[in-house]
């Protein structure tokens, strides 16, 4: 069995799992609003980093709420937001305390596809390199 066939057999379950996971996403209505950042926490643990912020925002119904949201950031460097800045957040109509940023939604929606694409690029690179030998 060639290396290409072995790699394809390893990628096939990942592709099938990615399709199954994306099919389970339910359509949830998110409402966009502006939130004021009160406090930013940036932590690095092992090889992972995360940035969260405590924010205050007003819902469409007029309720003033405080919650925590994950911020998009550059790993090991930090986020480009400061305390006192405003950030656009999305909240669910049924549970307005659970917030997401647009960057978080993008990675949740397309993260599996980006990983599969990266795997295919690495696979093709290795195949082309081994073919030249």
C-alpha positions as a Markdown table, in Angstrom:
| # | Residue | x | y | z |
|---|---|---|---|---|
| 1 | Unk | 0.0 | 0.0 | 0.0 |
| 2 | Unk | 1.5 | 3.3 | -1.0 |
| 3 | Unk | 1.9 | 6.3 | 1.4 |
| 4 | Unk | -0.8 | 8.2 | -0.6 |
| 5 | Unk | -3.4 | 5.4 | -0.1 |
| 6 | Unk | -2.5 | 5.1 | 3.6 |
| 7 | Unk | -2.9 | 8.9 | 4.1 |
| 8 | Unk | -6.2 | 8.9 | 2.2 |
| 9 | Unk | -7.5 | 6.1 | 4.5 |
| 10 | Unk | -6.6 | 8.2 | 7.5 |
| 11 | Unk | -8.2 | 11.3 | 6.1 |
| 12 | Unk | -11.5 | 9.6 | 5.1 |
| 13 | Unk | -12.9 | 9.3 | 8.6 |
| 14 | Unk | -12.0 | 12.9 | 9.3 |
| 15 | Unk | -13.9 | 14.1 | 6.3 |
| 16 | Unk | -16.9 | 12.0 | 7.2 |
| 17 | Unk | -16.9 | 13.2 | 10.8 |
| 18 | Unk | -16.7 | 16.8 | 9.6 |
| 19 | Unk | -19.8 | 16.4 | 7.5 |
| 20 | Unk | -21.6 | 14.7 | 10.3 |
| 21 | Unk | -20.7 | 17.4 | 12.8 |
| 22 | Unk | -21.7 | 20.2 | 10.5 |
| 23 | Unk | -25.0 | 18.5 | 9.8 |
| 24 | Unk | -25.9 | 18.6 | 13.5 |
| 25 | Unk | -25.7 | 22.4 | 13.8 |
| 26 | Unk | -29.1 | 23.8 | 14.5 |
| 27 | Unk | -30.1 | 27.2 | 13.1 |
| 28 | Unk | -29.9 | 29.5 | 16.0 |
| 29 | Unk | -30.9 | 33.2 | 15.8 |
| 30 | Unk | -28.1 | 35.4 | 17.0 |
| 31 | Unk | -28.6 | 39.1 | 17.6 |
| 32 | Unk | -25.7 | 41.5 | 17.1 |
| 33 | Unk | -25.0 | 44.3 | 19.6 |
| 34 | Unk | -22.1 | 46.4 | 20.9 |
| 35 | Unk | -20.5 | 45.6 | 24.2 |
| 36 | Unk | -18.2 | 47.6 | 26.4 |
| 37 | Unk | -15.1 | 45.7 | 27.6 |
| 38 | Unk | -14.6 | 46.1 | 31.4 |
| 39 | Unk | -11.8 | 43.6 | 32.0 |
| 40 | Unk | -9.5 | 41.4 | 29.8 |
| 41 | Unk | -8.0 | 38.1 | 30.9 |
| 42 | Unk | -5.2 | 36.6 | 28.8 |
| 43 | Unk | -3.8 | 33.3 | 29.8 |
| 44 | Unk | -1.2 | 30.9 | 28.4 |
| 45 | Unk | -1.2 | 27.3 | 29.5 |
| 46 | Unk | 1.3 | 24.9 | 28.0 |
| 47 | Unk | 0.9 | 25.5 | 24.2 |
| 48 | Unk | -2.6 | 27.0 | 24.4 |
| 49 | Unk | -3.6 | 30.6 | 24.9 |
| 50 | Unk | -7.0 | 32.2 | 25.5 |
| 51 | Unk | -8.3 | 35.7 | 25.8 |
| 52 | Unk | -11.6 | 36.4 | 27.5 |
| 53 | Unk | -13.3 | 39.7 | 28.4 |
| 54 | Unk | -15.9 | 40.7 | 30.9 |
| 55 | Unk | -18.3 | 42.9 | 29.0 |
| 56 | Unk | -21.4 | 45.0 | 29.6 |
| 57 | Unk | -24.1 | 45.2 | 26.9 |
| 58 | Unk | -27.8 | 46.0 | 26.3 |
| 59 | Unk | -30.1 | 43.5 | 24.6 |
| 60 | Unk | -32.7 | 44.4 | 22.0 |
| 61 | Unk | -35.3 | 44.2 | 24.7 |
| 62 | Unk | -33.5 | 46.9 | 26.8 |
| 63 | Unk | -32.0 | 44.6 | 29.5 |
| 64 | Unk | -28.5 | 45.6 | 30.7 |
| 65 | Unk | -26.4 | 42.5 | 31.2 |
| 66 | Unk | -22.8 | 41.5 | 32.0 |
| 67 | Unk | -21.1 | 38.4 | 30.7 |
| 68 | Unk | -17.9 | 36.9 | 29.6 |
| 69 | Unk | -16.9 | 36.5 | 25.9 |
| 70 | Unk | -13.9 | 34.9 | 24.2 |
| 71 | Unk | -11.9 | 37.4 | 22.2 |
| 72 | Unk | -10.1 | 36.8 | 19.0 |
| 73 | Unk | -6.4 | 37.0 | 19.7 |
| 74 | Unk | -2.9 | 36.2 | 18.4 |
| 75 | Unk | -1.5 | 33.1 | 20.2 |
| 76 | Unk | 1.2 | 33.9 | 22.8 |
| 77 | Unk | 1.0 | 37.7 | 22.0 |
| 78 | Unk | -2.5 | 38.8 | 23.1 |
| 79 | Unk | -5.6 | 40.5 | 21.8 |
| 80 | Unk | -5.8 | 43.8 | 20.0 |
| 81 | Unk | -8.6 | 45.1 | 22.3 |
| 82 | Unk | -8.1 | 47.2 | 25.4 |
| 83 | Unk | -10.3 | 47.8 | 28.4 |
| 84 | Unk | -12.8 | 50.4 | 27.6 |
| 85 | Unk | -13.1 | 49.4 | 23.9 |
| 86 | Unk | -16.3 | 48.3 | 22.4 |
| 87 | Unk | -16.6 | 44.9 | 20.7 |
| 88 | Unk | -19.4 | 43.5 | 18.5 |
| 89 | Unk | -20.9 | 40.5 | 20.1 |
| 90 | Unk | -23.7 | 38.1 | 19.2 |
| 91 | Unk | -26.1 | 36.7 | 21.7 |
| 92 | Unk | -28.8 | 34.0 | 21.5 |
| 93 | Unk | -32.4 | 35.2 | 21.8 |
| 94 | Unk | -33.2 | 32.4 | 24.3 |
| 95 | Unk | -30.0 | 32.7 | 26.4 |
| 96 | Unk | -28.7 | 36.3 | 26.1 |
| 97 | Unk | -25.9 | 35.6 | 28.7 |
| 98 | Unk | -24.1 | 33.3 | 26.2 |
| 99 | Unk | -22.0 | 35.6 | 23.9 |
| 100 | Unk | -19.9 | 35.0 | 20.8 |
| 101 | Unk | -17.8 | 37.2 | 18.7 |
| 102 | Unk | -17.9 | 37.0 | 15.0 |
| 103 | Unk | -14.5 | 35.5 | 14.9 |
| 104 | Unk | -15.6 | 32.7 | 17.2 |
| 105 | Unk | -18.5 | 31.9 | 15.0 |
| 106 | Unk | -16.3 | 31.7 | 11.9 |
| 107 | Unk | -13.9 | 29.2 | 13.5 |
| 108 | Unk | -16.7 | 27.1 | 14.8 |
| 109 | Unk | -18.4 | 27.1 | 11.4 |
| 110 | Unk | -15.4 | 26.5 | 9.2 |
| 111 | Unk | -12.7 | 25.2 | 11.5 |
| 112 | Unk | -13.1 | 21.6 | 10.5 |
| 113 | Unk | -12.9 | 22.5 | 6.8 |
| 114 | Unk | -9.8 | 24.6 | 7.4 |
| 115 | Unk | -8.1 | 21.6 | 9.1 |
| 116 | Unk | -9.1 | 19.3 | 6.3 |
| 117 | Unk | -7.7 | 21.7 | 3.7 |
| 118 | Unk | -4.5 | 22.0 | 5.7 |
| 119 | Unk | -4.2 | 18.2 | 5.9 |
| 120 | Unk | -4.7 | 17.9 | 2.1 |
| 121 | Unk | -2.1 | 20.5 | 1.4 |
| 122 | Unk | 0.4 | 18.7 | 3.7 |
| 123 | Unk | -0.5 | 15.4 | 2.0 |
| 124 | Unk | 0.0 | 16.8 | -1.5 |
| 125 | Unk | 3.3 | 18.4 | -0.5 |
| 126 | Unk | 4.6 | 15.1 | 0.9 |
| 127 | Unk | 3.4 | 13.1 | -2.1 |
| 128 | Unk | 5.1 | 15.5 | -4.5 |
| 129 | Unk | 8.3 | 15.5 | -2.5 |
| 130 | Unk | 8.4 | 11.7 | -2.4 |
| 131 | Unk | 7.5 | 11.4 | -6.1 |
| 132 | Unk | 10.6 | 13.4 | -7.0 |
| 133 | Unk | 12.9 | 10.9 | -5.2 |
